[in-house]
Amino acid sequence: MDDFAYQHTAVQENGFQGNSSSRIGAGDSRKTPWNLVLVNKCNPIPDDYDFDLTRLSNGQYVDTRICPELQAVFDAARKDGVYPVVAAGYRTPEKQQSLMDEKIAELEAEGRSAADAKKEAETWVAIPGTSEHQLGLAVDINAGSVRSAGSEVYEWLAKNAWKYGFILRYPPDKTDITGIRYEPWHYRYVGKEAAEQICRQGLCLEEYLSGNL
């Protein structure tokens, strides 16, 4: 990954009203550290959540606050002979809806009913308003060139990303908690302290927050 091209954009993500008593670390984002705001199917993006975006050299955007550590991840990977790329960063609500629609259409084309296709799609794609990509804190990281295979990138990230504050957001053994299938490419910034605890204790973000907020 090349150096970041610092183009800042102010963003406000207006989420959906929900029952705050059922949320863990969500609700009023002013009461939750920005790096630990929980967004999932039961915890929509807080109504007051806002942030600045930075444009990366490949055209993707991420929350400006994670740029130094994201750069550190890529620098360390390259030093170890692994060449990743940010395949996806911030997404608009419209983009998230488009991905959902595409997944539903794909499943319907396979013969699923509309209801079954929608239910299955939601285990692969977050419902708009409940996607971490809309926070700017999540990045999909894949192999960036023929010099590295996807499996090499994922293996390196699994071993090292926590050192820089990033966690594997959807582990293979936590689907019943996260509601999303295993995604070895999807990493979320939570900060170094939280990332270390999550990694060492084998937790997902929901489990960590339930015991710490």
PyMOL commands that place a pseudoatom at each C-alpha (Angstrom):
pseudoatom trace, name=CA, resn=MET, resi=1, chain=A, elem=C, hetatm=0, pos=[0.000, 0.000, 0.000]
pseudoatom trace, name=CA, resn=ASP, resi=2, chain=A, elem=C, hetatm=0, pos=[1.330, 3.413, -0.867]
pseudoatom trace, name=CA, resn=ASP, resi=3, chain=A, elem=C, hetatm=0, pos=[1.373, 6.320, 1.561]
pseudoatom trace, name=CA, resn=PHE, resi=4, chain=A, elem=C, hetatm=0, pos=[-2.019, 7.793, 2.355]
pseudoatom trace, name=CA, resn=ALA, resi=5, chain=A, elem=C, hetatm=0, pos=[-3.278, 10.697, 0.299]
pseudoatom trace, name=CA, resn=TYR, resi=6, chain=A, elem=C, hetatm=0, pos=[-4.773, 12.861, 3.011]
pseudoatom trace, name=CA, resn=GLN, resi=7, chain=A, elem=C, hetatm=0, pos=[-8.099, 14.022, 1.707]
pseudoatom trace, name=CA, resn=HIS, resi=8, chain=A, elem=C, hetatm=0, pos=[-10.449, 14.585, 4.624]
pseudoatom trace, name=CA, resn=THR, resi=9, chain=A, elem=C, hetatm=0, pos=[-14.226, 14.437, 4.430]
pseudoatom trace, name=CA, resn=ALA, resi=10, chain=A, elem=C, hetatm=0, pos=[-16.609, 15.086, 7.302]
pseudoatom trace, name=CA, resn=VAL, resi=11, chain=A, elem=C, hetatm=0, pos=[-19.309, 12.429, 7.586]
pseudoatom trace, name=CA, resn=GLN, resi=12, chain=A, elem=C, hetatm=0, pos=[-22.290, 11.800, 9.808]
pseudoatom trace, name=CA, resn=GLU, resi=13, chain=A, elem=C, hetatm=0, pos=[-23.917, 8.386, 9.793]
pseudoatom trace, name=CA, resn=ASN, resi=14, chain=A, elem=C, hetatm=0, pos=[-27.536, 8.630, 10.872]
pseudoatom trace, name=CA, resn=GLY, resi=15, chain=A, elem=C, hetatm=0, pos=[-28.514, 5.220, 12.159]
pseudoatom trace, name=CA, resn=PHE, resi=16, chain=A, elem=C, hetatm=0, pos=[-31.920, 3.791, 12.982]
pseudoatom trace, name=CA, resn=GLN, resi=17, chain=A, elem=C, hetatm=0, pos=[-33.878, 4.083, 16.194]
pseudoatom trace, name=CA, resn=GLY, resi=18, chain=A, elem=C, hetatm=0, pos=[-33.616, 1.025, 18.382]
pseudoatom trace, name=CA, resn=ASN, resi=19, chain=A, elem=C, hetatm=0, pos=[-34.155, -0.200, 21.903]
pseudoatom trace, name=CA, resn=SER, resi=20, chain=A, elem=C, hetatm=0, pos=[-31.082, 1.141, 23.691]
pseudoatom trace, name=CA, resn=SER, resi=21, chain=A, elem=C, hetatm=0, pos=[-31.588, -1.256, 26.582]
pseudoatom trace, name=CA, resn=SER, resi=22, chain=A, elem=C, hetatm=0, pos=[-30.791, -4.159, 24.271]
pseudoatom trace, name=CA, resn=ARG, resi=23, chain=A, elem=C, hetatm=0, pos=[-27.567, -2.634, 23.026]
pseudoatom trace, name=CA, resn=ILE, resi=24, chain=A, elem=C, hetatm=0, pos=[-24.073, -3.387, 24.256]
pseudoatom trace, name=CA, resn=GLY, resi=25, chain=A, elem=C, hetatm=0, pos=[-21.691, -0.471, 23.951]
pseudoatom trace, name=CA, resn=ALA, resi=26, chain=A, elem=C, hetatm=0, pos=[-23.944, 1.300, 21.485]
pseudoatom trace, name=CA, resn=GLY, resi=27, chain=A, elem=C, hetatm=0, pos=[-26.718, 3.865, 21.821]
pseudoatom trace, name=CA, resn=ASP, resi=28, chain=A, elem=C, hetatm=0, pos=[-25.297, 7.314, 22.532]
pseudoatom trace, name=CA, resn=SER, resi=29, chain=A, elem=C, hetatm=0, pos=[-21.837, 7.210, 20.972]
pseudoatom trace, name=CA, resn=ARG, resi=30, chain=A, elem=C, hetatm=0, pos=[-20.720, 10.072, 23.232]
pseudoatom trace, name=CA, resn=LYS, resi=31, chain=A, elem=C, hetatm=0, pos=[-20.759, 7.600, 26.135]
pseudoatom trace, name=CA, resn=THR, resi=32, chain=A, elem=C, hetatm=0, pos=[-18.748, 4.954, 24.296]
pseudoatom trace, name=CA, resn=PRO, resi=33, chain=A, elem=C, hetatm=0, pos=[-15.147, 5.339, 23.097]
pseudoatom trace, name=CA, resn=TRP, resi=34, chain=A, elem=C, hetatm=0, pos=[-15.242, 5.871, 19.341]
pseudoatom trace, name=CA, resn=ASN, resi=35, chain=A, elem=C, hetatm=0, pos=[-13.057, 2.837, 18.715]
pseudoatom trace, name=CA, resn=LEU, resi=36, chain=A, elem=C, hetatm=0, pos=[-15.409, 0.532, 20.657]
pseudoatom trace, name=CA, resn=VAL, resi=37, chain=A, elem=C, hetatm=0, pos=[-18.782, 1.529, 19.236]
pseudoatom trace, name=CA, resn=LEU, resi=38, chain=A, elem=C, hetatm=0, pos=[-20.593, -1.742, 18.571]
pseudoatom trace, name=CA, resn=VAL, resi=39, chain=A, elem=C, hetatm=0, pos=[-22.472, -2.078, 15.315]
pseudoatom trace, name=CA, resn=ASN, resi=40, chain=A, elem=C, hetatm=0, pos=[-24.261, -5.280, 14.418]
pseudoatom trace, name=CA, resn=LYS, resi=41, chain=A, elem=C, hetatm=0, pos=[-27.739, -6.550, 13.601]
pseudoatom trace, name=CA, resn=CYS, resi=42, chain=A, elem=C, hetatm=0, pos=[-29.054, -5.618, 17.061]
pseudoatom trace, name=CA, resn=ASN, resi=43, chain=A, elem=C, hetatm=0, pos=[-27.015, -2.421, 17.405]
pseudoatom trace, name=CA, resn=PRO, resi=44, chain=A, elem=C, hetatm=0, pos=[-27.519, 0.032, 14.530]
pseudoatom trace, name=CA, resn=ILE, resi=45, chain=A, elem=C, hetatm=0, pos=[-25.153, 2.924, 13.975]
pseudoatom trace, name=CA, resn=PRO, resi=46, chain=A, elem=C, hetatm=0, pos=[-25.818, 5.542, 16.684]
pseudoatom trace, name=CA, resn=ASP, resi=47, chain=A, elem=C, hetatm=0, pos=[-27.769, 8.546, 15.477]
pseudoatom trace, name=CA, resn=ASP, resi=48, chain=A, elem=C, hetatm=0, pos=[-25.063, 10.964, 16.606]
pseudoatom trace, name=CA, resn=TYR, resi=49, chain=A, elem=C, hetatm=0, pos=[-22.073, 9.091, 15.187]
pseudoatom trace, name=CA, resn=ASP, resi=50, chain=A, elem=C, hetatm=0, pos=[-19.813, 11.269, 13.029]
pseudoatom trace, name=CA, resn=PHE, resi=51, chain=A, elem=C, hetatm=0, pos=[-16.223, 11.158, 11.857]
pseudoatom trace, name=CA, resn=ASP, resi=52, chain=A, elem=C, hetatm=0, pos=[-13.709, 12.365, 9.276]
pseudoatom trace, name=CA, resn=LEU, resi=53, chain=A, elem=C, hetatm=0, pos=[-12.612, 10.235, 6.355]
pseudoatom trace, name=CA, resn=THR, resi=54, chain=A, elem=C, hetatm=0, pos=[-9.237, 10.007, 4.681]
pseudoatom trace, name=CA, resn=ARG, resi=55, chain=A, elem=C, hetatm=0, pos=[-8.888, 8.905, 1.079]
pseudoatom trace, name=CA, resn=LEU, resi=56, chain=A, elem=C, hetatm=0, pos=[-6.294, 6.178, 0.532]
pseudoatom trace, name=CA, resn=SER, resi=57, chain=A, elem=C, hetatm=0, pos=[-4.103, 6.070, -2.528]
pseudoatom trace, name=CA, resn=ASN, resi=58, chain=A, elem=C, hetatm=0, pos=[-6.296, 3.392, -4.148]
pseudoatom trace, name=CA, resn=GLY, resi=59, chain=A, elem=C, hetatm=0, pos=[-9.472, 5.430, -3.736]
pseudoatom trace, name=CA, resn=GLN, resi=60, chain=A, elem=C, hetatm=0, pos=[-10.853, 3.718, -0.633]
pseudoatom trace, name=CA, resn=TYR, resi=61, chain=A, elem=C, hetatm=0, pos=[-11.773, 5.765, 2.445]
pseudoatom trace, name=CA, resn=VAL, resi=62, chain=A, elem=C, hetatm=0, pos=[-11.264, 5.063, 6.155]
pseudoatom trace, name=CA, resn=ASP, resi=63, chain=A, elem=C, hetatm=0, pos=[-11.750, 6.950, 9.407]
pseudoatom trace, name=CA, resn=THR, resi=64, chain=A, elem=C, hetatm=0, pos=[-8.846, 9.390, 9.666]
pseudoatom trace, name=CA, resn=ARG, resi=65, chain=A, elem=C, hetatm=0, pos=[-8.104, 8.294, 13.244]
pseudoatom trace, name=CA, resn=ILE, resi=66, chain=A, elem=C, hetatm=0, pos=[-7.080, 4.768, 12.191]
pseudoatom trace, name=CA, resn=CYS, resi=67, chain=A, elem=C, hetatm=0, pos=[-4.714, 5.846, 9.413]
pseudoatom trace, name=CA, resn=PRO, resi=68, chain=A, elem=C, hetatm=0, pos=[-1.439, 5.746, 11.386]
pseudoatom trace, name=CA, resn=GLU, resi=69, chain=A, elem=C, hetatm=0, pos=[-2.042, 2.222, 12.673]
pseudoatom trace, name=CA, resn=LEU, resi=70, chain=A, elem=C, hetatm=0, pos=[-3.367, 1.000, 9.343]
pseudoatom trace, name=CA, resn=GLN, resi=71, chain=A, elem=C, hetatm=0, pos=[-0.197, 2.275, 7.689]
pseudoatom trace, name=CA, resn=ALA, resi=72, chain=A, elem=C, hetatm=0, pos=[1.849, 0.517, 10.384]
pseudoatom trace, name=CA, resn=VAL, resi=73, chain=A, elem=C, hetatm=0, pos=[0.072, -2.779, 9.627]
pseudoatom trace, name=CA, resn=PHE, resi=74, chain=A, elem=C, hetatm=0, pos=[0.929, -2.546, 5.947]
pseudoatom trace, name=CA, resn=ASP, resi=75, chain=A, elem=C, hetatm=0, pos=[4.515, -1.472, 6.590]
pseudoatom trace, name=CA, resn=ALA, resi=76, chain=A, elem=C, hetatm=0, pos=[5.054, -4.435, 8.933]
pseudoatom trace, name=CA, resn=ALA, resi=77, chain=A, elem=C, hetatm=0, pos=[3.465, -6.879, 6.502]
pseudoatom trace, name=CA, resn=ARG, resi=78, chain=A, elem=C, hetatm=0, pos=[5.654, -5.695, 3.649]
pseudoatom trace, name=CA, resn=LYS, resi=79, chain=A, elem=C, hetatm=0, pos=[8.711, -6.019, 5.840]
pseudoatom trace, name=CA, resn=ASP, resi=80, chain=A, elem=C, hetatm=0, pos=[7.750, -9.677, 6.282]
pseudoatom trace, name=CA, resn=GLY, resi=81, chain=A, elem=C, hetatm=0, pos=[7.295, -10.160, 2.544]
pseudoatom trace, name=CA, resn=VAL, resi=82, chain=A, elem=C, hetatm=0, pos=[3.484, -10.002, 2.557]
pseudoatom trace, name=CA, resn=TYR, resi=83, chain=A, elem=C, hetatm=0, pos=[1.715, -7.538, 0.277]
pseudoatom trace, name=CA, resn=PRO, resi=84, chain=A, elem=C, hetatm=0, pos=[-1.853, -6.677, 1.279]
pseudoatom trace, name=CA, resn=VAL, resi=85, chain=A, elem=C, hetatm=0, pos=[-4.279, -4.079, -0.043]
pseudoatom trace, name=CA, resn=VAL, resi=86, chain=A, elem=C, hetatm=0, pos=[-7.388, -2.418, 1.367]
pseudoatom trace, name=CA, resn=ALA, resi=87, chain=A, elem=C, hetatm=0, pos=[-10.049, -3.870, -0.908]
pseudoatom trace, name=CA, resn=ALA, resi=88, chain=A, elem=C, hetatm=0, pos=[-12.896, -2.086, 0.881]
pseudoatom trace, name=CA, resn=GLY, resi=89, chain=A, elem=C, hetatm=0, pos=[-13.091, 0.609, 3.539]
pseudoatom trace, name=CA, resn=TYR, resi=90, chain=A, elem=C, hetatm=0, pos=[-15.909, 3.044, 4.242]
pseudoatom trace, name=CA, resn=ARG, resi=91, chain=A, elem=C, hetatm=0, pos=[-19.202, 2.381, 2.486]
pseudoatom trace, name=CA, resn=THR, resi=92, chain=A, elem=C, hetatm=0, pos=[-22.153, 4.664, 2.032]
pseudoatom trace, name=CA, resn=PRO, resi=93, chain=A, elem=C, hetatm=0, pos=[-25.601, 3.358, 3.019]
pseudoatom trace, name=CA, resn=GLU, resi=94, chain=A, elem=C, hetatm=0, pos=[-26.408, 3.190, -0.692]
pseudoatom trace, name=CA, resn=LYS, resi=95, chain=A, elem=C, hetatm=0, pos=[-23.377, 1.007, -1.401]
pseudoatom trace, name=CA, resn=GLN, resi=96, chain=A, elem=C, hetatm=0, pos=[-24.248, -1.321, 1.459]
pseudoatom trace, name=CA, resn=GLN, resi=97, chain=A, elem=C, hetatm=0, pos=[-27.803, -1.657, 0.158]
pseudoatom trace, name=CA, resn=SER, resi=98, chain=A, elem=C, hetatm=0, pos=[-26.463, -2.415, -3.307]
pseudoatom trace, name=CA, resn=LEU, resi=99, chain=A, elem=C, hetatm=0, pos=[-24.301, -5.237, -1.939]
pseudoatom trace, name=CA, resn=MET, resi=100, chain=A, elem=C, hetatm=0, pos=[-27.280, -6.652, -0.079]
pseudoatom trace, name=CA, resn=ASP, resi=101, chain=A, elem=C, hetatm=0, pos=[-29.463, -6.512, -3.184]
pseudoatom trace, name=CA, resn=GLU, resi=102, chain=A, elem=C, hetatm=0, pos=[-26.770, -8.231, -5.256]
pseudoatom trace, name=CA, resn=LYS, resi=103, chain=A, elem=C, hetatm=0, pos=[-26.398, -11.059, -2.730]
pseudoatom trace, name=CA, resn=ILE, resi=104, chain=A, elem=C, hetatm=0, pos=[-30.153, -11.605, -2.554]
pseudoatom trace, name=CA, resn=ALA, resi=105, chain=A, elem=C, hetatm=0, pos=[-30.382, -11.683, -6.352]
pseudoatom trace, name=CA, resn=GLU, resi=106, chain=A, elem=C, hetatm=0, pos=[-27.515, -14.174, -6.506]
pseudoatom trace, name=CA, resn=LEU, resi=107, chain=A, elem=C, hetatm=0, pos=[-29.224, -16.510, -4.051]
pseudoatom trace, name=CA, resn=GLU, resi=108, chain=A, elem=C, hetatm=0, pos=[-32.580, -16.212, -5.785]
pseudoatom trace, name=CA, resn=ALA, resi=109, chain=A, elem=C, hetatm=0, pos=[-30.855, -17.119, -9.057]
pseudoatom trace, name=CA, resn=GLU, resi=110, chain=A, elem=C, hetatm=0, pos=[-29.731, -20.329, -7.337]
pseudoatom trace, name=CA, resn=GLY, resi=111, chain=A, elem=C, hetatm=0, pos=[-33.365, -21.208, -6.693]
pseudoatom trace, name=CA, resn=ARG, resi=112, chain=A, elem=C, hetatm=0, pos=[-33.899, -19.807, -3.195]
pseudoatom trace, name=CA, resn=SER, resi=113, chain=A, elem=C, hetatm=0, pos=[-37.227, -18.250, -2.321]
pseudoatom trace, name=CA, resn=ALA, resi=114, chain=A, elem=C, hetatm=0, pos=[-37.248, -14.507, -1.733]
pseudoatom trace, name=CA, resn=ALA, resi=115, chain=A, elem=C, hetatm=0, pos=[-37.601, -15.007, 2.030]
pseudoatom trace, name=CA, resn=ASP, resi=116, chain=A, elem=C, hetatm=0, pos=[-34.840, -17.625, 2.221]
pseudoatom trace, name=CA, resn=ALA, resi=117, chain=A, elem=C, hetatm=0, pos=[-32.544, -15.554, 0.007]
pseudoatom trace, name=CA, resn=LYS, resi=118, chain=A, elem=C, hetatm=0, pos=[-32.956, -12.508, 2.230]
pseudoatom trace, name=CA, resn=LYS, resi=119, chain=A, elem=C, hetatm=0, pos=[-32.335, -14.518, 5.416]
pseudoatom trace, name=CA, resn=GLU, resi=120, chain=A, elem=C, hetatm=0, pos=[-29.219, -16.165, 3.980]
pseudoatom trace, name=CA, resn=ALA, resi=121, chain=A, elem=C, hetatm=0, pos=[-27.918, -12.910, 2.509]
pseudoatom trace, name=CA, resn=GLU, resi=122, chain=A, elem=C, hetatm=0, pos=[-27.984, -11.309, 5.939]
pseudoatom trace, name=CA, resn=THR, resi=123, chain=A, elem=C, hetatm=0, pos=[-25.436, -13.858, 7.186]
pseudoatom trace, name=CA, resn=TRP, resi=124, chain=A, elem=C, hetatm=0, pos=[-23.038, -12.668, 4.476]
pseudoatom trace, name=CA, resn=VAL, resi=125, chain=A, elem=C, hetatm=0, pos=[-23.832, -8.971, 4.131]
pseudoatom trace, name=CA, resn=ALA, resi=126, chain=A, elem=C, hetatm=0, pos=[-24.755, -6.596, 6.953]
pseudoatom trace, name=CA, resn=ILE, resi=127, chain=A, elem=C, hetatm=0, pos=[-28.094, -4.837, 6.726]
pseudoatom trace, name=CA, resn=PRO, resi=128, chain=A, elem=C, hetatm=0, pos=[-27.601, -1.171, 5.768]
pseudoatom trace, name=CA, resn=GLY, resi=129, chain=A, elem=C, hetatm=0, pos=[-27.315, 0.867, 8.947]
pseudoatom trace, name=CA, resn=THR, resi=130, chain=A, elem=C, hetatm=0, pos=[-25.714, -2.061, 10.789]
pseudoatom trace, name=CA, resn=SER, resi=131, chain=A, elem=C, hetatm=0, pos=[-22.468, -2.395, 8.829]
pseudoatom trace, name=CA, resn=GLU, resi=132, chain=A, elem=C, hetatm=0, pos=[-19.104, -1.596, 10.378]
pseudoatom trace, name=CA, resn=HIS, resi=133, chain=A, elem=C, hetatm=0, pos=[-17.990, -0.387, 6.975]
pseudoatom trace, name=CA, resn=GLN, resi=134, chain=A, elem=C, hetatm=0, pos=[-20.332, 2.558, 7.463]
pseudoatom trace, name=CA, resn=LEU, resi=135, chain=A, elem=C, hetatm=0, pos=[-18.289, 3.555, 10.531]
pseudoatom trace, name=CA, resn=GLY, resi=136, chain=A, elem=C, hetatm=0, pos=[-15.056, 3.834, 8.576]
pseudoatom trace, name=CA, resn=LEU, resi=137, chain=A, elem=C, hetatm=0, pos=[-13.402, 1.590, 11.181]
pseudoatom trace, name=CA, resn=ALA, resi=138, chain=A, elem=C, hetatm=0, pos=[-13.551, -1.662, 9.199]
pseudoatom trace, name=CA, resn=VAL, resi=139, chain=A, elem=C, hetatm=0, pos=[-11.378, -2.687, 6.286]
pseudoatom trace, name=CA, resn=ASP, resi=140, chain=A, elem=C, hetatm=0, pos=[-11.430, -5.696, 3.998]
pseudoatom trace, name=CA, resn=ILE, resi=141, chain=A, elem=C, hetatm=0, pos=[-7.796, -6.634, 3.439]
pseudoatom trace, name=CA, resn=ASN, resi=142, chain=A, elem=C, hetatm=0, pos=[-6.794, -8.940, 0.608]
pseudoatom trace, name=CA, resn=ALA, resi=143, chain=A, elem=C, hetatm=0, pos=[-3.689, -9.818, -1.378]
pseudoatom trace, name=CA, resn=GLY, resi=144, chain=A, elem=C, hetatm=0, pos=[-2.472, -6.817, -3.319]
pseudoatom trace, name=CA, resn=SER, resi=145, chain=A, elem=C, hetatm=0, pos=[-0.309, -8.442, -5.964]
pseudoatom trace, name=CA, resn=VAL, resi=146, chain=A, elem=C, hetatm=0, pos=[0.954, -11.724, -7.397]
pseudoatom trace, name=CA, resn=ARG, resi=147, chain=A, elem=C, hetatm=0, pos=[3.697, -11.577, -4.777]
pseudoatom trace, name=CA, resn=SER, resi=148, chain=A, elem=C, hetatm=0, pos=[1.242, -12.718, -2.094]
pseudoatom trace, name=CA, resn=ALA, resi=149, chain=A, elem=C, hetatm=0, pos=[-1.657, -15.144, -2.006]
pseudoatom trace, name=CA, resn=GLY, resi=150, chain=A, elem=C, hetatm=0, pos=[-4.820, -14.356, -0.099]
pseudoatom trace, name=CA, resn=SER, resi=151, chain=A, elem=C, hetatm=0, pos=[-4.089, -17.153, 2.369]
pseudoatom trace, name=CA, resn=GLU, resi=152, chain=A, elem=C, hetatm=0, pos=[-0.683, -15.612, 3.160]
pseudoatom trace, name=CA, resn=VAL, resi=153, chain=A, elem=C, hetatm=0, pos=[-2.256, -12.244, 3.868]
pseudoatom trace, name=CA, resn=TYR, resi=154, chain=A, elem=C, hetatm=0, pos=[-4.960, -13.731, 6.089]
pseudoatom trace, name=CA, resn=GLU, resi=155, chain=A, elem=C, hetatm=0, pos=[-2.444, -15.828, 8.017]
pseudoatom trace, name=CA, resn=TRP, resi=156, chain=A, elem=C, hetatm=0, pos=[-0.199, -12.830, 8.630]
pseudoatom trace, name=CA, resn=LEU, resi=157, chain=A, elem=C, hetatm=0, pos=[-3.098, -10.663, 9.756]
pseudoatom trace, name=CA, resn=ALA, resi=158, chain=A, elem=C, hetatm=0, pos=[-4.410, -13.336, 12.117]
pseudoatom trace, name=CA, resn=LYS, resi=159, chain=A, elem=C, hetatm=0, pos=[-1.024, -13.444, 13.835]
pseudoatom trace, name=CA, resn=ASN, resi=160, chain=A, elem=C, hetatm=0, pos=[-0.129, -9.766, 13.813]
pseudoatom trace, name=CA, resn=ALA, resi=161, chain=A, elem=C, hetatm=0, pos=[-3.024, -7.356, 13.268]
pseudoatom trace, name=CA, resn=TRP, resi=162, chain=A, elem=C, hetatm=0, pos=[-3.873, -7.161, 16.988]
pseudoatom trace, name=CA, resn=LYS, resi=163, chain=A, elem=C, hetatm=0, pos=[-0.504, -5.540, 17.677]
pseudoatom trace, name=CA, resn=TYR, resi=164, chain=A, elem=C, hetatm=0, pos=[-1.740, -2.483, 15.811]
pseudoatom trace, name=CA, resn=GLY, resi=165, chain=A, elem=C, hetatm=0, pos=[-5.247, -2.378, 17.265]
pseudoatom trace, name=CA, resn=PHE, resi=166, chain=A, elem=C, hetatm=0, pos=[-7.112, -4.405, 14.623]
pseudoatom trace, name=CA, resn=ILE, resi=167, chain=A, elem=C, hetatm=0, pos=[-9.138, -7.566, 15.247]
pseudoatom trace, name=CA, resn=LEU, resi=168, chain=A, elem=C, hetatm=0, pos=[-10.554, -10.300, 13.049]
pseudoatom trace, name=CA, resn=ARG, resi=169, chain=A, elem=C, hetatm=0, pos=[-14.137, -9.193, 13.424]
pseudoatom trace, name=CA, resn=TYR, resi=170, chain=A, elem=C, hetatm=0, pos=[-15.954, -12.361, 12.342]
pseudoatom trace, name=CA, resn=PRO, resi=171, chain=A, elem=C, hetatm=0, pos=[-14.040, -15.459, 13.569]
pseudoatom trace, name=CA, resn=PRO, resi=172, chain=A, elem=C, hetatm=0, pos=[-15.145, -18.889, 12.330]
pseudoatom trace, name=CA, resn=ASP, resi=173, chain=A, elem=C, hetatm=0, pos=[-16.247, -20.058, 15.788]
pseudoatom trace, name=CA, resn=LYS, resi=174, chain=A, elem=C, hetatm=0, pos=[-18.277, -16.959, 16.715]
pseudoatom trace, name=CA, resn=THR, resi=175, chain=A, elem=C, hetatm=0, pos=[-20.921, -16.861, 13.984]
pseudoatom trace, name=CA, resn=ASP, resi=176, chain=A, elem=C, hetatm=0, pos=[-23.690, -17.648, 16.465]
pseudoatom trace, name=CA, resn=ILE, resi=177, chain=A, elem=C, hetatm=0, pos=[-22.742, -14.470, 18.351]
pseudoatom trace, name=CA, resn=THR, resi=178, chain=A, elem=C, hetatm=0, pos=[-21.767, -12.082, 15.555]
pseudoatom trace, name=CA, resn=GLY, resi=179, chain=A, elem=C, hetatm=0, pos=[-24.482, -13.245, 13.153]
pseudoatom trace, name=CA, resn=ILE, resi=180, chain=A, elem=C, hetatm=0, pos=[-22.006, -13.022, 10.264]
pseudoatom trace, name=CA, resn=ARG, resi=181, chain=A, elem=C, hetatm=0, pos=[-20.138, -15.878, 8.623]
pseudoatom trace, name=CA, resn=TYR, resi=182, chain=A, elem=C, hetatm=0, pos=[-16.355, -16.162, 8.882]
pseudoatom trace, name=CA, resn=GLU, resi=183, chain=A, elem=C, hetatm=0, pos=[-14.604, -13.418, 6.929]
pseudoatom trace, name=CA, resn=PRO, resi=184, chain=A, elem=C, hetatm=0, pos=[-10.795, -13.778, 7.109]
pseudoatom trace, name=CA, resn=TRP, resi=185, chain=A, elem=C, hetatm=0, pos=[-10.385, -10.457, 5.312]
pseudoatom trace, name=CA, resn=HIS, resi=186, chain=A, elem=C, hetatm=0, pos=[-12.578, -8.260, 7.543]
pseudoatom trace, name=CA, resn=TYR, resi=187, chain=A, elem=C, hetatm=0, pos=[-10.663, -6.367, 10.232]
pseudoatom trace, name=CA, resn=ARG, resi=188, chain=A, elem=C, hetatm=0, pos=[-11.998, -3.772, 12.638]
pseudoatom trace, name=CA, resn=TYR, resi=189, chain=A, elem=C, hetatm=0, pos=[-10.029, -1.175, 14.558]
pseudoatom trace, name=CA, resn=VAL, resi=190, chain=A, elem=C, hetatm=0, pos=[-10.662, -1.283, 18.321]
pseudoatom trace, name=CA, resn=GLY, resi=191, chain=A, elem=C, hetatm=0, pos=[-7.392, 0.081, 19.706]
pseudoatom trace, name=CA, resn=LYS, resi=192, chain=A, elem=C, hetatm=0, pos=[-4.330, -1.761, 20.949]
pseudoatom trace, name=CA, resn=GLU, resi=193, chain=A, elem=C, hetatm=0, pos=[-5.499, -2.460, 24.490]
pseudoatom trace, name=CA, resn=ALA, resi=194, chain=A, elem=C, hetatm=0, pos=[-8.818, -3.992, 23.454]
pseudoatom trace, name=CA, resn=ALA, resi=195, chain=A, elem=C, hetatm=0, pos=[-7.276, -5.842, 20.513]
pseudoatom trace, name=CA, resn=GLU, resi=196, chain=A, elem=C, hetatm=0, pos=[-4.701, -7.527, 22.740]
pseudoatom trace, name=CA, resn=GLN, resi=197, chain=A, elem=C, hetatm=0, pos=[-7.317, -8.710, 25.226]
pseudoatom trace, name=CA, resn=ILE, resi=198, chain=A, elem=C, hetatm=0, pos=[-9.664, -9.907, 22.497]
pseudoatom trace, name=CA, resn=CYS, resi=199, chain=A, elem=C, hetatm=0, pos=[-6.879, -11.838, 20.781]
pseudoatom trace, name=CA, resn=ARG, resi=200, chain=A, elem=C, hetatm=0, pos=[-5.366, -13.373, 23.905]
pseudoatom trace, name=CA, resn=GLN, resi=201, chain=A, elem=C, hetatm=0, pos=[-8.730, -14.439, 25.326]
pseudoatom trace, name=CA, resn=GLY, resi=202, chain=A, elem=C, hetatm=0, pos=[-10.156, -15.678, 22.022]
pseudoatom trace, name=CA, resn=LEU, resi=203, chain=A, elem=C, hetatm=0, pos=[-13.150, -13.344, 22.136]
pseudoatom trace, name=CA, resn=CYS, resi=204, chain=A, elem=C, hetatm=0, pos=[-15.251, -11.580, 19.547]
pseudoatom trace, name=CA, resn=LEU, resi=205, chain=A, elem=C, hetatm=0, pos=[-16.102, -7.907, 20.010]
pseudoatom trace, name=CA, resn=GLU, resi=206, chain=A, elem=C, hetatm=0, pos=[-19.563, -8.632, 21.422]
pseudoatom trace, name=CA, resn=GLU, resi=207, chain=A, elem=C, hetatm=0, pos=[-18.076, -10.835, 24.159]
pseudoatom trace, name=CA, resn=TYR, resi=208, chain=A, elem=C, hetatm=0, pos=[-15.387, -8.318, 25.002]
pseudoatom trace, name=CA, resn=LEU, resi=209, chain=A, elem=C, hetatm=0, pos=[-17.819, -5.419, 25.302]
pseudoatom trace, name=CA, resn=SER, resi=210, chain=A, elem=C, hetatm=0, pos=[-20.306, -7.394, 27.398]
pseudoatom trace, name=CA, resn=GLY, resi=211, chain=A, elem=C, hetatm=0, pos=[-17.653, -7.698, 30.082]
pseudoatom trace, name=CA, resn=ASN, resi=212, chain=A, elem=C, hetatm=0, pos=[-15.985, -4.309, 29.781]
pseudoatom trace, name=CA, resn=LEU, resi=213, chain=A, elem=C, hetatm=0, pos=[-18.669, -1.675, 29.124]
for i in range(1, 213): cmd.bond("trace and resi %d" % i, "trace and resi %d" % (i + 1))
show_as sticks, trace
zoom trace
